[in-house]
Amino acid sequence: MGAKSQSLRVAGRVFAEAELKQVADVVANGGDASRTRLMVQVCERLEWRRATGALKVRECRDLLEVMERDAWFRLPAKRGGRPRGSRTQVPLTLAGEPGTPLVGSVGDFGTVGLEPVTEAADHAWWRELVGRYHYLGYRMPYGAHLRYLAFVSEPERAVVAALQISSPAWRLAARDQWIGWDDATREQNLQRVVNNSRFVVLPWVRVKNLASRLLSVLARRLAGDWQVRFGTEPLLIETMVEGARFRGTCYRAANWTLLGETAGRGRMDRHKRRALAKKRVLVYPLVPDAVRRLCED
């Protein structure tokens, strides 16, 4: 346990000592409340909300963990469940079985579209498709996230891919150098960056230029979808592609910029303890002046 911090910056907000004492008071008087309940209580006490009014519970988890590290308190033990980011086994159903093979060029299959996943049944379908067919499987994502299912309209409506957009990497040297922000500005504006953390074209779908078309559709609609859901306009989307497995050709075809490679410490390197495979870092500005706006105080 370290020494108590007099102030902390977490998820773009600076917490003065008086606010940290309020957080400590909530934890001290929480009785047998779970960690999740404490997060809700802290957000309510501090009025820590998104522009939509929703509590910033996910970000509050980071605040509590940092304060515990700095000796403000000890959090209650985690109550079972899977560790954050762990791979999850998903049920196998007929909905996730391989469909009719689709082979050809993207123009042969009518309209190509993305639909946000909102209903419980579609969330289960999305998890199954990613769990079965993405090489990393399904894991609980870190922070805010949106999921999409991709469809073609001809010769009949059919699902062809699944995508996920989630919170960005905390530190990413190639991205941070390209943007040119300092640590304080990064912490303040990091919520304006999002991460394409899952993208799988289903294995029975062999449609030329489909992946790059889907990325173009995503770029057109993502900012609006994210702002409606979370109250923040994203300015930049990033992704990491494991170079030993993929070349990232579809991203380059969709005009994403290759910045370099990761250092192999994982997307949330402040929490990592082991080396990971290096990945290629690619980004796509969602607005023309993304870099300038990300560097604003």
N, C-alpha and C positions, 0 to 999 in steps of 0.2 A: 504494500500500500504506500502511495506517495504522500506528498504534502498537499494540503488543501489549496486549490486555486482560488484567487480572489475574484476572478471573472473567467468566463468561458465563452467561446464562440462555437456554436453547434448549428449546422444546417442554415448558415447565413444569419443567425441571430446571436447577439452578444448578451449574455446573462451576467448582470452585475452581482456583487456579493449578496445584496439584499434578496435578489431573486433566488440565488442558490440556497440561501437559508430557508426560503419558503419551500423549495423543493425538498430540502432535508426535513423540514417540519412535516410535510405530507408523508414522507416515507416513515419517519419516526412514529407517527400516529396512525399508521395504516393497519395496525393490528395484523390479522391473518390475510390481508388483501393480497391477491396475486400480483405479479409484475404488471400484467396487462391492466388491471384495475388501478394500480398506482400511476401508470402512464396516463390514463384517462383523467385521474384526479389532478395530476400535475398540469396537464394541458388546460383543464378547466380553471385551476387556480391562477395560472399565468396568462390565460386567454390566448393560448398558442394555437392558432387556427389557420387553415388555408383561406384563400380568397372566397372559396365556396362556403365557408363556415364550418367545414369539417375539422375535427381536432387533428393535430399533427402527431398522432400516436407513434407512428413509425420513427419519426425524428426524435421523439421523446425517449425512445428506447436507447438511442445513442447518448443522449444527455445523461440518463441515469447510469449507464455503464461507465461513462467517463468520470462522473462524480464518484462512483464507487471506487474506481481506480485511484482517484485523488483523495480517498479516505474521508469523504463526507459521511458515508454510511455503508452498511452492507445490505444489499438487496435480498429479499427472500429467495430461497432456492427455486430454480426453474421447475415447473411442474410437468414432468414427463414430456411427451411429444418429441418431435424430431428436431435436431439442431438446425438453426437457420442455414439455408443453403444446401441442406442434405438432399441426396437423391431420393425420390419417393417412388415406391412401387404403385402403379396405377392399375385399376381393374381392367381386364380385357373383355370387350364386348363386341357384338356384331358390328356396331357403328364404326369401330376402328379397324375392321378387317380390310384388306386391300380391295380397292374398287376396280372398275373396268379400266384397263390400260388406256392412257391417252398419249398419243405419239403424233408429233407434227410440229408446226410453227405456231406461235402465239396467235397469229391472225386467223387460224383455222377454228378457234374455239369461242368466238363471239366476244362478249363483254367480260373483261377481267376486273374483278372488284374485291375489295376488302370490307368485311363486316365486323364491327367491334363485338366482342363476346360479352354479353350482359346477362343472359339467362343461365340458371343453374345447370340445365341439361347441356347447354353449349360449353360451359366451363368444363364439365366432365368430359365432353367430347374432345375439346382442345387438349386437356391434360393427357388423355389417352393417346391422341395422335403424336404429341410431342414425346410422351413417355416411351412410345413404341418405336418411333422412327427418327428422332433426333439423337445423334451420337452421344450427347451429354444427358439424355433423358429429361425427365421433369424434375425440377427442384423448386422449392418455394423461393420466389424472387425477393431481393432486398428492396425495401421501400416501395414507392408508388409504382404502379405498372398498369399497362393496357395490353389486352390481347386481341388478336384478330384471326379470323378464319378467312381464307382466300377461296374464291369460287370462279369458275368459268360458266358461261351461260349456254354453250352449245357443244355437242349436239343435244345435251341436256344439262341442267344445272348439276355441277359436281364440285366437291371440295378438292382443292389442289395443293394447299399449303397452310401453314400455321406460323404466326409471328407473335413476338412479344416485345414490347417496349417497356423499359424499366428505368430505375434510377441509375445515374452515371457512376463510373469509377471515381473513387475519392481522389486518388492521384493517378495521373497517367502522363508520364514525362513527355512523350511525343505530342500529345494533345496540348498539354499545358505550355510547352515551348512554342507551339504553332499559334496558340491564342495570344501568348505574351502577357498573361496576367500574373500578378504576384500572389502569394499565399492568401493574403487578406481578401483580395478581390475574388480569387477562386472560391473561397469559402462563402462569400456573399452571393455570388452569381452561379454557383454550381447547379442550383435547381433549375437553371435555364438550359441545361444540357440533359439529354436523355440517351438511353443506350438500347440499341437493337440487340437484346440479349438472347433471343431465340428466333431462328428462321429455318424452317424445314419445308422443302418441296417434297411431297410424298413420293415414295420410291416407284410407284406405278405410273407416275406422271413424268413423261419425257417430252416436254414441250419447249422447243428452242425459244430463247429470249423471254420465257415466262418470269424467271426470277428477277431480271432487271426491270421488267414491266411492273411487277408488284412493288419493287422498291420505289419506282416513280410514282405509283398510286399512293403509296405510304407517305412520301414526301409532300404530296399535295394536301392530304387530309389530316396529317398527324397533329399539327399545331392547333387546329381547331378542336379536335377530339380531346387533346390533353388539357387545353384550357377549360373546356366545359367540365371535365372530370375533376381537375385539380386546381383550377383557378390561376394557373401560371402559364405564360406563353413560352414554350421551348424555342430556343434560337438555333440549336445545333444538335444533330444526332450523331452518335458515335457507334462503332462496333469493333469487336476484336475477332479476327479470323485466325484459327490455328493453322499456321503455315505448312506444317507437316501433313495436313489433311486436305486443305483447300487453298486455292490461289486467290480467291476473292474476285473472280472475273466478273460476276454479276454486279458487284458493287462498283467496279471500275466502269462497267458498261452503263450504269445509272448515274455516272458523273460524281461518284464519291472520290475523295482525295486520300491517297495512301500517305500516311505521315511517318511510318517507321514501325518498330516493334516494341512490344512491352518488355519490361525487365524480368518477367517471369515470377512476379510476386502475387499475382491475382488482382482482380478489379477493386478489391477493398483492402489495399496492402497494409493498412494500419492494423488489420485483424489477422493477417496471414502469418503462419509459422513455418511453411514449407514452400519449396520452389515449385512452380508450375511451368507448363510448356509455354514458350514464348509465342506471342500472337501478333499478327499484323494489325495495326491500328488504322482505321479508316473513318473519315468524318464527312458529313454533308450539312452545309449551312441551310437552315430552313427559311432564313431571310437574307437579303443581300448584304446587310451590314451587321451580320452576326458577331464577327470578331470585335468590332468597335463597341457594340452594346455589351458584350461579355466583359469588356475591360473597363466599363464605367463604374465609378464608385457608387 
